[in-house]
């Protein structure tokens, strides 16, 4: 089953990732590195698991939309 994630770095940069299975996704998340600041690994990157392949709506995105900030 396809799994889609949004990785968000502590610097604010985010990336959407999609994988065909959970094991591949876990492996890739553990090796992820921010392309902006270079932070690596799960301690620096927060993960939002998305079940559908549609656009993810994280809590921070909802807050930004409600306050009009980006």
Backbone as a ProteinNet text record, in pm:
[ID]
protein_1_A
[PRIMARY]
XXXXXXXXXXXXXXXXXXXXXXXXXXXXXXXXXXXXXXXXXXXXXXXXXXXXXXXXXXXXXXXXXXXXXX
[TERTIARY]
83.8	0	88.8	66.4	148.3	134.9	246.5	250.3	310.1	245.8	296.8	325.7	436.4	478.8	511.2	500.8	557.8	663.6	785.1	892.5	909.2	909.8	928.8	1049.2	1146.4	1268.2	1243.6	1330.5	1318.1	1345.1	1406.9	1430	1306.8	1205.4	1082	1066.3	1172	1164.7	1087.6	1008.8	934.9	944	921.7	926	821.5	757.8	662.1	735.3	714.5	775.7	668.5	676.5	581.2	658.2	619.4	684.5	579.8	619.3	526.6	497.1	587.7	561.7	620.8	572.2	609.3	757	812.3	952.7	1047.2	1021.3	1104.5	1092.9	972.4	951.1	1030.1	1027	1101.3	1250.7	1302.4	1444.4	1483.6	1403.9	1434.9	1420.5	1323.3	1307	1427.4	1483.4	1597.8	1722.4	1726.9	1841.7	1814.3	1696.6	1658.6	1749.3	1770.8	1854.4	1790.9	1783.2	1724.3	1814.3	1754.6	1833.9	1867.4	1802.3	1832.2	1941.6	1921.9	2017	2109.1	2078.8	2164.8	2134.3	2030.7	1993.1	1953	1985	1958.3	1889.8	1813.5	1754	1625.9	1561.5	1432.1	1436.3	1543.7	1540.7	1521.1	1572.8	1562	1438.2	1388.6	1278.8	1153.5	1044.8	918.7	845	769.1	703.8	553.7	482.8	337.3	302.6	237	199.3	65.1	56.9	-63.2	-113.7	-236	-289.5	-330.5	-388	-430	-317.9	-328.1	-227.3	-258.9	-365.1	-400.8	-309.7	-338.8	-258	-273.9	-163.8	-165.3	-200.1	-278.5	-316.1	-267.4	-147.1	-90.1	-150	-132.6	-184.4	-124.8	3.1	66.3	8.6	-19.3	-78.9	-217.6	-295.9	-429.3	-419.7	-324.2	-306.4	-264.6	-170.7	-125.2	-238.6	-322.6	-435.8	-535.8	-560.7	-656	-604.9	-475.3	-419.3	-375	-375.9	-335.6	-186	-109.3	37.2	84.7	205.3	270.1	405.6
-117.4	0	124.4	216.9	338	420.3	475.6	557.7	692.2	799.2	932.3	1004.2	1077	1149.7	1293.3	1378	1511.9	1518.4	1549.2	1570.6	1720.9	1768.1	1910.8	1925.7	2002.2	2026.1	2132.9	2136	2239.3	2379	2388.8	2519.6	2568.1	2481.2	2519.7	2461.8	2410.7	2350.9	2220	2190.1	2064	1997.8	1866.6	1789	1678.9	1651.5	1541.4	1419.8	1305.3	1180.5	1073.8	989.8	880.5	752.4	644.5	515.3	406.4	295.9	185.9	103.3	101.1	21.5	87.5	45.8	104.3	84.3	-33.8	-61.9	29.3	48.8	138.3	281.4	321.7	456.6	477.7	379.2	391.5	404.5	325.5	329.8	467	518.6	647.5	762.7	754.5	859.2	866.8	751.7	751.2	811.5	813.4	869.4	1007.8	1063.4	1192.8	1304.7	1402.9	1517.9	1642	1749.1	1874.2	1934.1	1971.9	2029.9	2177.2	2239.2	2379.6	2395.3	2333.4	2356.1	2237	2120.7	2004.5	1918.5	1954	1872	1733.3	1631.4	1494.9	1414.1	1314.4	1217.9	1263.5	1168.4	1191	1296.5	1309.5	1413.7	1554.8	1579.6	1712.2	1726.5	1615.1	1619.5	1558.1	1632	1575.6	1512.6	1408.5	1330.9	1335.1	1358.9	1349.6	1238.6	1134.3	1024.7	1058	1041.8	1073.4	945.8	908.4	783	793.6	906.1	921.2	984.1	977.7	1037.9	1183.6	1238.6	1379	1470.9	1598.7	1699	1681.9	1687.6	1674.1	1807.9	1803.3	1924.5	1910.2	1957.4	1945.2	2050.6	2033.3	2128.7	2267.3	2274.1	2403.8	2470.3	2393.7	2451.5	2506.5	2436	2484.6	2615.6	2623	2745.3	2860.6	2834.2	2938.6	2987.9	2897.8	2934.9	3019.8	2983.7	3057	3196	3208.6	3338	3420.7	3360.6	3432.4	3442.8	3366.2	3367.8	3250	3262.9	3152.9	3129
0	0	0	-91.9	-96.5	31.2	74.9	195.3	155.9	197.9	168.1	299	301.6	420.5	384.9	483	474.1	583	543.5	640.2	656.7	779.9	806.3	898.2	851.9	929	1034.5	1134.1	1237.5	1181.7	1063.4	1000.6	924.2	910.4	842.6	703.2	644.2	510.8	516.5	414.4	414	277.2	276.1	153.1	159.6	45.8	34.1	-19.9	43.2	-1.2	-12	-114.6	-130.2	-162.9	-97.5	-118	-131.8	-195.2	-219.6	-95.9	0.5	120.7	244.9	358.3	487.2	519	492	524.9	447.4	320.1	238.8	291.4	329.5	382.3	511.7	603.4	729.8	704.4	610.4	578.1	522.8	432	371	471.2	561.4	661.9	754.3	788.9	880.4	815.6	681.9	610.2	552.3	579.4	522.1	572.5	485.6	519.7	457.3	532.2	483.3	375.2	262.9	154.4	178.7	276.1	307	411.7	528.5	638.6	665.2	607.8	625.7	746.5	824.5	940.6	892.3	971.9	928.5	1036.9	992.7	1083.9	1149.5	1213.9	1277.5	1388.9	1468.9	1572.3	1514.6	1396	1334.5	1247.6	1196.7	1101.3	1161	1162.3	1210.7	1093	1120.6	1016.1	1035.4	925.8	924.9	826.8	874.8	786.5	722.8	593.8	518.5	453.7	479.8	427.7	281.7	242.6	103.5	22.7	-106.9	-192.6	-223.2	-163.2	-183.2	-104.5	-109.5	-38.2	112.2	181	326.8	389.5	494.2	565.5	709.1	734.5	868.1	960	1087.4	1184.7	1161.3	1131.8	1108.6	984.1	876.9	757	787	869.1	905.1	982.7	1076	1154.4	1063.5	973.3	882.1	793.4	748.3	663.6	742.4	867.7	950.1	987.3	1007.8	1046.9	927.1	809.1	689.1	670.8	750.7	740.7	660.3	608.7	538.2	592.4
[MASK]
++++++++++++++++++++++++++++++++++++++++++++++++++++++++++++++++++++++

